[in-house]
Amino acid sequence: MMRIKDKVAIITGGTNGIGKATVELFIKEGAQVVVADLDDNGADLAKSLSTNGSECLFIRTDVTKETDVRNLVEETVNKFGKLDIMFANAGIGESAMAHEMTMSDWQRVIEVNLSSVFLTNKIAIEAMLESGGGSIINNSSVLGLVGQPSVTANAAAKGGVSNLTRTLGVNYAKEGIRVNSICPGYTLTPLITSKPKEFIDGLIANHPIGRLAEPEEIANVVLFLASDDSSYIAGSNILVDGGYTAQ
Ligand SMILES: NC(=O)c1ccc[n+]([C@@H]2O[C@H](COP(=O)([O-])OP(=O)(O)OC[C@H]3O[C@@H](n4cnc5c(N)ncnc54)[C@H](O)[C@@H]3O)[C@@H](O)[C@H]2O)c1
């Protein structure tokens, strides 16, 4: 059974990693999908995934820019008639200690990993209030819940994403808009696979399950939250972390 047949979804950061795995899964599950990314390879991805039943469209978007995000949602609604699902997934990595950072290092991570989530959620909510509901999924992280060596602004950003999710979940549940986050452990995407082997081995040692996640294992949970299978889940942060935060 297709679990999100004829739903209209936007996936930010959909050209690579967790976003790309989610785009592929959503198309298989019958949705119309808009890939919103700065990386123009999303155009080829969208073309290769479009089928007779499901259309995949690329809209070049910088999620930190209000005009871009407004245009993204407007074009989506113009083309497909509504917006049912927003996966606010775009983000950047960080490895920095506070005493070595500048204010502009801090502000860049907060802008891309936190303020963009506010912006995409706000504009999606405006559209969903018009159409009568929807599901928003934010990509937080285990870093939204626990501290971690050599991560500073991203822990603050993800903590913000997790609690923004709770408060938007509370504020819009009655309107039929469910807002939830996923909190992945470390996942084998370009963000991580580009790092040295010793670094990756160190990460694996911190996951009781004994390996890092495949992007598809994260996408499965995004699908669950996007679909009616999760109809009673609102304002939640769902761990998908191989036991990382349970230790
Ligand atoms: N990989 C992990 O271990 C891990 C763990 C927990 C959470 N996450 C979160 O998952 C999300 C996706 O990460 P990933 O690992 O798939 O990374 P990735 O680098 O593979 O993909 C991120 C995508 O976001 C896009 N992007 C970056 N800045 C953008 C902007 N301003 N506007 C539009 N698009 C932009 C990139 O072009 C890229 O396609 C991020 O929010 C990240 O913090 C990742």
The ligand as an SDF file (V2000), in Angstrom:
LIG
                    3D

 44 48  0  0  0  0  0  0  0  0999 V2000
   24.5070   12.8530    8.9110 N   0  0  0  0  0  0  0  0  0  0  0  0
   24.3500   12.8290   10.2280 C   0  0  0  0  0  0  0  0  0  0  0  0
   25.0840   12.1600   10.9620 O   0  0  0  0  0  0  0  0  0  0  0  0
   23.2120   13.5880   10.8750 C   0  0  0  0  0  0  0  0  0  0  0  0
   22.8480   13.2730   12.1900 C   0  0  0  0  0  0  0  0  0  0  0  0
   21.8160   13.9660   12.7930 C   0  0  0  0  0  0  0  0  0  0  0  0
   21.1620   14.9710   12.1070 C   0  0  0  0  0  0  0  0  0  0  0  0
   21.5320   15.2650   10.8340 N   0  0  0  0  0  0  0  0  0  0  0  0
   20.8210   16.3440   10.1670 C   0  0  0  0  0  0  0  0  0  0  0  0
   20.2610   15.8620    8.9730 O   0  0  0  0  0  0  0  0  0  0  0  0
   20.1070   16.9180    8.0410 C   0  0  0  0  0  0  0  0  0  0  0  0
   20.6190   16.4470    6.6890 C   0  0  0  0  0  0  0  0  0  0  0  0
   21.9930   16.1460    6.8230 O   0  0  0  0  0  0  0  0  0  0  0  0
   22.7740   15.1320    5.8880 P   0  0  0  0  0  0  0  0  0  0  0  0
   23.6770   14.3660    6.7580 O   0  0  0  0  0  0  0  0  0  0  0  0
   21.8400   14.4460    4.9760 O   0  0  0  0  0  0  0  0  0  0  0  0
   23.6930   16.2040    5.1010 O   0  0  0  0  0  0  0  0  0  0  0  0
   24.0950   16.3710    3.5850 P   0  0  0  0  0  0  0  0  0  0  0  0
   25.2290   17.3370    3.5830 O   0  0  0  0  0  0  0  0  0  0  0  0
   24.2730   15.0430    2.9270 O   0  0  0  0  0  0  0  0  0  0  0  0
   22.7860   17.0580    2.9610 O   0  0  0  0  0  0  0  0  0  0  0  0
   22.3810   18.3340    3.3620 C   0  0  0  0  0  0  0  0  0  0  0  0
   21.7250   19.0340    2.1840 C   0  0  0  0  0  0  0  0  0  0  0  0
   21.3080   20.3360    2.6250 O   0  0  0  0  0  0  0  0  0  0  0  0
   21.6120   21.2580    1.5890 C   0  0  0  0  0  0  0  0  0  0  0  0
   21.7490   22.6100    2.1440 N   0  0  0  0  0  0  0  0  0  0  0  0
   22.6990   23.0880    2.9820 C   0  0  0  0  0  0  0  0  0  0  0  0
   22.4860   24.3930    3.2340 N   0  0  0  0  0  0  0  0  0  0  0  0
   21.3690   24.7470    2.5360 C   0  0  0  0  0  0  0  0  0  0  0  0
   20.6590   25.9620    2.3730 C   0  0  0  0  0  0  0  0  0  0  0  0
   21.0320   27.0950    2.9880 N   0  0  0  0  0  0  0  0  0  0  0  0
   19.5520   25.9580    1.5960 N   0  0  0  0  0  0  0  0  0  0  0  0
   19.1470   24.8260    0.9740 C   0  0  0  0  0  0  0  0  0  0  0  0
   19.7870   23.6460    1.0690 N   0  0  0  0  0  0  0  0  0  0  0  0
   20.8920   23.6210    1.8410 C   0  0  0  0  0  0  0  0  0  0  0  0
   22.9040   20.7470    0.9900 C   0  0  0  0  0  0  0  0  0  0  0  0
   23.1200   21.2710   -0.3190 O   0  0  0  0  0  0  0  0  0  0  0  0
   22.6720   19.2430    0.9950 C   0  0  0  0  0  0  0  0  0  0  0  0
   22.0430   18.7940   -0.1900 O   0  0  0  0  0  0  0  0  0  0  0  0
   20.8540   18.1240    8.6330 C   0  0  0  0  0  0  0  0  0  0  0  0
   19.9230   18.9980    9.2330 O   0  0  0  0  0  0  0  0  0  0  0  0
   21.7280   17.4780    9.6990 C   0  0  0  0  0  0  0  0  0  0  0  0
   22.0290   18.3490   10.7610 O   0  0  0  0  0  0  0  0  0  0  0  0
   22.5440   14.5930   10.1950 C   0  0  0  0  0  0  0  0  0  0  0  0
  1  2  1  0
  2  3  2  0
  2  4  1  0
  4  5  1  0
  4 44  2  0
  5  6  2  0
  6  7  1  0
  7  8  2  0
  8  9  1  0
  8 44  1  0
  9 10  1  0
  9 42  1  0
 10 11  1  0
 11 12  1  0
 11 40  1  0
 12 13  1  0
 13 14  1  0
 14 15  2  0
 14 16  1  0
 14 17  1  0
 17 18  1  0
 18 19  2  0
 18 20  1  0
 18 21  1  0
 21 22  1  0
 22 23  1  0
 23 24  1  0
 23 38  1  0
 24 25  1  0
 25 26  1  0
 25 36  1  0
 26 27  1  0
 26 35  1  0
 27 28  2  0
 28 29  1  0
 29 30  1  0
 29 35  2  0
 30 31  1  0
 30 32  2  0
 32 33  1  0
 33 34  2  0
 34 35  1  0
 36 37  1  0
 36 38  1  0
 38 39  1  0
 40 41  1  0
 40 42  1  0
 42 43  1  0
M  CHG  2   8   1  16  -1
M  END
$$$$
